[in-house]
């Protein structure tokens, strides 16, 4: 056992002296750090100032400002709205390029929308030589209409003639308003079930009663997926190197049992180094969970990878044939394993193909 451990340490030292392999080890964590930094920078978005001339706290104008400020630019776009305390502050921020542009919401915007008198309802101040105003108008007005739709919805319930005054009460209107805002946030479907003869009213989400999130999740640089594929391919590369060592007679002086375990240690050495690189990438990107959650699955995956590489090397017989199979395993892992996305959810049978590649089992652990 000591001889196998010594063989593992010497093999690690041997791989660390290869500049190309060392560069690959450093590339994954540095790439994860870089993409993570860019992701955080993009979350700030293009700064856009917003100011409402209407001062009442619960007015439509102020609610619109709150909606714009709470808009998540990192999830839904490239813009970041912030509240300006005064018109002068907005103009100064735009002039000094602290903001690319600024929207001023005139007084009585709700009444102007109801009367369709929109002249000077909203003013836009832009910094010189910027296109942020043109690009952000769709986002601004979509959020404005989204907030105004709530007013139209409640007004329709009160005055649309769908419900009689005896059936409708303020408690139900409050419930309808709360349900509308909840569904507006999670993106699920809104509909009514109304039976006049029983005077029953029901406000629901989708027909199953579940709130379906249609906006999806934010996806960033798939660090864990790349780390899993990198470890897998490194194991196959270690098997190719093992074949070259065997042809040179490196294991000739070892006994039968020692020969098997030292061969496994020879493959395990680059796999463990790749695993350390993967852990560094997870830490650099902020996806590292905890040592308890990360180390046990990773060690099991490393042993499985080394054993698989040793077995496939024995099946192929020649390192040249095994080397030619590495692109197949790499492309198959990237496509059919849940590295970028789970293909099995969209293509029938693709999930079973993913089970043929080792990264699938590591990635489905999390």
Backbone torsions as a table, in degrees:
resi	resn	phi	psi	omega
1	UNK	NA	-39.9	178.3
2	UNK	-62.6	-37.8	179.8
3	UNK	-65.4	-38.2	178.7
4	UNK	-66.5	-41.0	178.3
5	UNK	-64.7	-41.0	177.2
6	UNK	-63.6	-38.9	178.3
7	UNK	-64.0	-38.9	178.4
8	UNK	-63.9	-44.9	-179.0
9	UNK	-65.8	-41.9	178.7
10	UNK	-66.5	-36.1	177.8
11	UNK	-66.5	-39.5	176.5
12	UNK	-62.0	-43.9	178.6
13	UNK	-62.2	-36.9	179.4
14	UNK	-64.9	-44.6	-179.5
15	UNK	-69.5	-32.8	-179.9
16	UNK	-67.5	-18.7	179.0
17	UNK	-87.3	0.4	177.7
18	UNK	-93.9	112.6	-175.1
19	UNK	-59.2	-40.4	-178.1
20	UNK	-65.1	-42.9	179.4
21	UNK	-67.9	-39.5	178.0
22	UNK	-63.3	-37.2	177.9
23	UNK	-64.4	-39.6	177.7
24	UNK	-64.7	-38.3	178.5
25	UNK	-63.1	-36.9	-179.2
26	UNK	-82.1	-21.7	-175.0
27	UNK	-68.4	-40.0	-176.4
28	UNK	-65.6	-52.4	178.2
29	UNK	-65.5	-36.5	178.7
30	UNK	-67.9	-38.2	176.2
31	UNK	-65.5	-40.2	177.9
32	UNK	-64.4	-40.2	178.2
33	UNK	-64.4	-42.4	-178.3
34	UNK	-65.0	-48.4	-179.2
35	UNK	-67.2	-34.2	175.6
36	UNK	-64.7	-39.6	177.7
37	UNK	-65.4	-42.4	178.3
38	UNK	-65.0	-36.1	179.3
39	UNK	-64.5	-43.1	178.7
40	UNK	-66.4	-36.9	179.1
41	UNK	-66.7	-36.4	-178.7
42	UNK	-71.6	-22.8	179.5
43	UNK	-65.5	-28.7	178.5
44	UNK	-67.9	-35.8	176.6
45	UNK	68.0	-174.5	176.2
46	UNK	-80.3	123.0	-175.4
47	UNK	-75.0	129.3	179.7
48	UNK	-131.9	125.7	-179.4
49	UNK	-85.4	148.1	178.5
50	UNK	-135.8	135.4	177.7
51	UNK	-141.1	133.3	178.5
52	UNK	-110.3	127.2	-180.0
53	UNK	-73.2	-26.0	176.6
54	UNK	-73.7	124.3	-172.4
55	UNK	-94.7	-13.6	-176.7
56	UNK	-66.9	136.4	-170.5
57	UNK	-64.4	-40.6	-174.3
58	UNK	-97.8	15.9	179.2
59	UNK	-74.4	161.7	178.8
60	UNK	-59.6	-37.8	-178.5
61	UNK	-61.6	-45.9	-178.7
62	UNK	-70.4	-36.0	176.7
63	UNK	-64.7	-35.7	177.1
64	UNK	-66.3	-41.0	177.3
65	UNK	-60.7	-44.1	178.9
66	UNK	-61.5	-38.7	179.6
67	UNK	-66.5	-40.1	179.2
68	UNK	-67.7	-42.1	-178.5
69	UNK	-65.5	-35.8	-179.1
70	UNK	-84.2	0.2	178.5
71	UNK	-63.2	127.4	-176.5
72	UNK	-88.3	97.5	-177.2
73	UNK	-65.6	-34.6	-177.8
74	UNK	-66.5	-25.8	-177.2
75	UNK	-96.0	-31.1	-168.0
76	UNK	-125.1	-3.9	-178.1
77	UNK	179.6	-162.6	-175.4
78	UNK	-111.0	6.1	-172.3
79	UNK	-111.4	149.9	176.9
80	UNK	-131.2	109.1	-179.3
81	UNK	-89.4	143.3	174.4
82	UNK	-140.5	155.3	-175.6
83	UNK	-84.3	130.4	171.6
84	UNK	-96.0	138.7	-175.7
85	UNK	-76.7	-19.8	-179.5
86	UNK	-155.5	165.9	177.8
87	UNK	-65.8	-37.4	179.6
88	UNK	-64.9	-39.8	177.7
89	UNK	-63.7	-40.2	178.5
90	UNK	-62.0	-46.3	-179.5
91	UNK	-63.3	-40.0	-179.6
92	UNK	-66.8	-41.4	179.0
93	UNK	-62.8	-39.8	178.6
94	UNK	-68.8	-40.8	-178.8
95	UNK	-65.7	-35.4	-179.0
96	UNK	-92.6	4.6	178.3
97	UNK	66.0	19.5	168.5
98	UNK	-69.4	-23.2	172.7
99	UNK	-131.6	139.8	179.3
100	UNK	-71.6	-31.6	177.0
101	UNK	-160.2	173.1	-178.9
102	UNK	-147.2	138.6	178.5
103	UNK	-106.5	131.3	175.7
104	UNK	-112.4	118.6	-178.5
105	UNK	-93.6	115.0	-177.3
106	UNK	-69.1	165.0	-179.6
107	UNK	-66.0	145.8	175.5
108	UNK	66.3	39.5	-178.4
109	UNK	-62.9	-37.5	-178.8
110	UNK	-62.6	-44.5	179.5
111	UNK	-66.3	-38.2	178.9
112	UNK	-65.3	-37.2	176.7
113	UNK	-67.5	-39.9	-179.7
114	UNK	-66.8	-36.8	-179.3
115	UNK	-91.8	-0.2	179.9
116	UNK	58.0	36.9	174.6
117	UNK	-111.9	91.6	-168.4
118	UNK	-103.9	4.7	179.9
119	UNK	-65.1	126.4	179.6
120	UNK	60.7	20.5	177.8
121	UNK	-69.0	-37.2	179.8
122	UNK	-136.2	130.1	179.0
123	UNK	-113.8	144.9	-177.7
124	UNK	-120.3	127.0	174.3
125	UNK	-109.7	129.3	-176.9
126	UNK	-122.5	145.9	172.2
127	UNK	-74.7	155.5	179.4
128	UNK	-61.0	144.2	175.5
129	UNK	53.9	45.4	175.7
130	UNK	-127.1	149.5	177.0
131	UNK	-113.4	10.8	-177.5
132	UNK	-62.7	-34.7	179.2
133	UNK	-63.1	-45.1	179.6
134	UNK	-66.3	-38.0	-177.8
135	UNK	-73.9	-30.7	-173.0
136	UNK	-90.4	-9.0	-176.4
137	UNK	-62.1	-39.6	180.0
138	UNK	-63.1	-43.1	178.4
139	UNK	-64.4	-45.6	-178.4
140	UNK	-60.6	-50.5	-175.3
141	UNK	-73.1	-28.8	176.2
142	UNK	-65.7	-40.5	176.7
143	UNK	-69.4	-34.7	177.8
144	UNK	-65.2	-46.2	179.7
145	UNK	-66.4	-34.8	177.8
146	UNK	-61.1	-39.8	177.3
147	UNK	-73.6	-36.4	-178.9
148	UNK	-72.2	-28.9	177.9
149	UNK	-59.1	-33.4	177.9
150	UNK	-61.7	-41.3	178.6
151	UNK	-65.8	-43.4	178.9
152	UNK	-62.6	-38.9	-179.8
153	UNK	-62.5	-49.7	-179.7
154	UNK	-67.4	-35.6	177.8
155	UNK	-65.9	-36.0	177.9
156	UNK	-67.4	-37.1	177.8
157	UNK	-64.5	-37.4	-178.0
158	UNK	-76.0	-43.5	-167.8
159	UNK	-119.8	4.0	-175.2
160	UNK	-80.0	-12.1	179.2
161	UNK	84.2	2.5	-179.4
162	UNK	-73.4	-35.3	-179.2
163	UNK	-120.6	144.6	176.1
164	UNK	-79.9	162.1	-178.8
165	UNK	-65.4	-30.6	179.8
166	UNK	-68.5	-33.9	-177.3
167	UNK	-78.9	-38.5	-172.9
168	UNK	-89.5	139.9	175.3
169	UNK	-138.8	171.3	-175.8
170	UNK	-69.4	-32.7	177.9
171	UNK	-63.1	-39.6	179.7
172	UNK	-70.1	-36.5	176.2
173	UNK	-63.7	-39.5	177.4
174	UNK	-64.4	-41.5	177.8
175	UNK	-63.6	-42.0	178.7
176	UNK	-62.5	-41.3	178.7
177	UNK	-63.9	-44.5	179.8
178	UNK	-64.0	-41.6	179.8
179	UNK	-66.5	-39.0	178.9
180	UNK	-62.6	-44.1	179.7
181	UNK	-66.5	-37.2	179.0
182	UNK	-65.0	-45.3	-179.0
183	UNK	-69.8	-31.9	177.0
184	UNK	-63.1	-31.2	-178.9
185	UNK	-79.6	-39.3	-176.0
186	UNK	-95.9	-5.0	172.7
187	UNK	80.6	10.3	-178.7
188	UNK	-82.2	174.0	-173.6
189	UNK	-84.8	140.7	-178.2
190	UNK	-115.2	130.5	175.6
191	UNK	-154.7	165.0	179.3
192	UNK	-107.3	148.7	164.1
193	UNK	-120.6	115.1	-172.5
194	UNK	-132.6	123.7	176.8
195	UNK	-122.2	113.4	-172.4
196	UNK	-66.8	-39.1	-174.3
197	UNK	-65.8	-31.1	-179.9
198	UNK	-98.9	-4.1	-178.0
199	UNK	50.9	46.7	179.5
200	UNK	-101.7	140.0	177.6
201	UNK	-126.0	138.0	179.4
202	UNK	-145.9	133.6	175.4
203	UNK	-115.2	124.0	-172.0
204	UNK	-129.6	172.7	167.7
205	UNK	-95.7	-128.7	-179.4
206	UNK	-74.7	167.2	-174.8
207	UNK	-57.1	-26.0	-179.2
208	UNK	-80.4	-7.7	-178.4
209	UNK	83.4	0.0	-179.4
210	UNK	-96.5	149.6	178.3
211	UNK	-91.0	108.5	-174.3
212	UNK	-93.2	122.5	178.5
213	UNK	-84.7	108.8	-175.7
214	UNK	-95.3	-1.7	-174.9
215	UNK	-88.0	-16.9	178.0
216	UNK	80.0	-177.8	-179.3
217	UNK	-113.2	151.6	179.0
218	UNK	-73.5	131.0	178.5
219	UNK	-111.2	136.9	178.4
220	UNK	-123.4	-169.1	178.7
221	UNK	-52.8	117.0	-173.8
222	UNK	-74.5	78.8	-173.2
223	UNK	-64.2	-49.2	-176.2
224	UNK	-63.2	-39.5	179.1
225	UNK	-65.1	-44.3	178.2
226	UNK	-64.7	-38.3	178.8
227	UNK	-63.2	-42.7	179.6
228	UNK	-62.5	-44.1	179.2
229	UNK	-67.9	-39.2	179.2
230	UNK	-61.6	-43.6	178.2
231	UNK	-63.7	-42.5	-179.8
232	UNK	-62.4	-47.5	-178.9
233	UNK	-68.4	-34.8	176.7
234	UNK	-63.1	-37.8	175.8
235	UNK	-61.8	-41.6	177.4
236	UNK	-66.3	-38.5	175.5
237	UNK	-62.7	-39.3	176.5
238	UNK	-63.6	-34.2	177.3
239	UNK	-67.9	-35.9	175.9
240	UNK	-63.9	-44.5	177.3
241	UNK	-62.8	-36.5	177.5
242	UNK	-61.0	-41.9	177.8
243	UNK	-61.6	-39.0	177.4
244	UNK	-66.2	-38.1	178.1
245	UNK	-66.6	-37.3	179.3
246	UNK	-65.4	-38.4	178.5
247	UNK	-67.2	-26.0	177.4
248	UNK	-85.2	-2.1	178.4
249	UNK	76.3	29.5	-175.8
250	UNK	-69.1	-26.7	-177.3
251	UNK	-104.4	12.5	-173.0
252	UNK	-65.9	-34.3	-174.7
253	UNK	-85.8	-1.5	-178.3
254	UNK	-90.7	152.9	176.3
255	UNK	-74.9	175.3	-174.5
256	UNK	-60.0	-50.9	-178.0
257	UNK	-68.5	-42.7	179.0
258	UNK	-63.0	-35.9	-179.4
259	UNK	-63.1	-40.9	-179.2
260	UNK	-65.4	-48.4	-176.1
261	UNK	-71.3	-32.9	177.8
262	UNK	-71.7	-33.7	173.8
263	UNK	-63.8	-42.4	177.8
264	UNK	-63.9	-39.0	178.4
265	UNK	-66.2	-32.6	178.9
266	UNK	-64.6	-37.3	177.6
267	UNK	-78.9	-36.2	-176.5
268	UNK	-67.0	-27.0	-177.8
269	UNK	-59.0	-55.2	179.2
270	UNK	-67.6	-28.1	179.2
271	UNK	-65.5	-43.9	178.7
272	UNK	-65.8	-38.1	176.7
273	UNK	-64.2	-40.4	176.3
274	UNK	-65.1	-35.1	177.9
275	UNK	-65.9	-40.0	175.9
276	UNK	-62.4	-39.5	176.0
277	UNK	-63.0	-40.1	177.8
278	UNK	-64.8	-40.1	176.2
279	UNK	-62.6	-40.7	176.5
280	UNK	-62.5	-37.7	178.7
281	UNK	-67.5	-40.7	178.0
282	UNK	-63.6	-40.6	178.7
283	UNK	-67.5	-42.0	-178.4
284	UNK	-65.9	-32.2	-178.0
285	UNK	-89.4	-7.7	-179.3
286	UNK	83.9	10.3	179.7
287	UNK	-94.5	-0.8	179.2
288	UNK	-68.2	126.6	-175.6
289	UNK	-86.4	-68.6	177.8
290	UNK	-166.8	161.3	179.8
291	UNK	-63.4	-36.1	179.3
292	UNK	-64.8	-38.8	-179.5
293	UNK	-81.2	-25.8	-173.2
294	UNK	-93.0	-43.3	-168.0
295	UNK	-69.8	-45.5	-176.3
296	UNK	-62.5	-50.4	176.6
297	UNK	-62.5	-35.5	-178.0
298	UNK	-68.8	-42.5	177.8
299	UNK	-64.3	-42.1	176.9
300	UNK	-61.8	-40.2	178.9
301	UNK	-66.5	-37.9	178.3
302	UNK	-64.4	-44.2	178.0
303	UNK	-64.4	-40.6	178.2
304	UNK	-65.1	-39.8	179.0
305	UNK	-65.2	-45.2	179.5
306	UNK	-63.4	-41.2	179.4
307	UNK	-66.5	-42.0	178.5
308	UNK	-64.0	-43.7	179.7
309	UNK	-62.7	-39.5	178.1
310	UNK	-66.2	-39.2	178.5
311	UNK	-68.6	-43.5	-179.9
312	UNK	-68.4	-27.5	176.5
313	UNK	-69.1	-38.7	177.8
314	UNK	-68.0	-35.8	-180.0
315	UNK	-69.1	-46.5	-178.3
316	UNK	-71.4	-34.1	176.8
317	UNK	84.3	-44.5	-176.8
318	UNK	-116.2	137.8	-178.6
319	UNK	-66.9	-24.8	178.1
320	UNK	-64.6	-42.5	178.1
321	UNK	-66.9	-41.5	178.3
322	UNK	-63.4	-39.4	179.2
323	UNK	-63.1	-35.4	179.5
324	UNK	-72.4	-19.1	179.4
325	UNK	-85.3	-14.3	-177.3
326	UNK	-59.1	-44.9	177.2
327	UNK	-60.1	-35.5	178.3
328	UNK	-62.8	-47.7	179.7
329	UNK	-65.7	-35.9	-178.8
330	UNK	-68.8	-49.8	-179.0
331	UNK	-65.8	-41.3	178.4
332	UNK	-62.2	-39.6	178.8
333	UNK	-66.7	-41.1	-178.9
334	UNK	-68.0	-32.3	-175.9
335	UNK	-86.8	-49.9	-169.5
336	UNK	-94.7	-15.7	174.7
337	UNK	-92.1	152.8	-177.0
338	UNK	-73.7	63.6	177.3
339	UNK	-84.0	-60.4	176.1
340	UNK	-88.8	-46.1	177.9
341	UNK	-155.3	164.3	179.2
342	UNK	-87.6	99.8	-176.1
343	UNK	-64.7	-28.7	-178.5
344	UNK	-61.0	-21.8	177.9
345	UNK	-74.5	-21.8	-173.5
346	UNK	-112.8	-28.9	-178.7
347	UNK	-119.0	120.4	-178.0
348	UNK	-65.7	129.7	179.5
349	UNK	90.5	-15.9	-178.6
350	UNK	-68.4	-28.1	178.6
351	UNK	-63.9	-34.9	178.2
352	UNK	-70.6	-32.0	176.6
353	UNK	-66.2	-37.6	178.9
354	UNK	-60.8	-28.7	179.8
355	UNK	-68.0	-12.5	178.2
356	UNK	-79.2	-8.7	-176.7
357	UNK	-117.4	134.1	-173.6
358	UNK	-60.4	-37.2	179.9
359	UNK	-55.9	-24.5	179.9
360	UNK	-57.9	-43.9	-174.1
361	UNK	-72.2	-33.2	176.7
362	UNK	-72.1	-42.4	-176.1
363	UNK	-71.5	-32.5	178.5
364	UNK	-74.8	-7.9	175.9
365	UNK	-68.3	-30.4	-174.8
366	UNK	-101.3	NA	NA
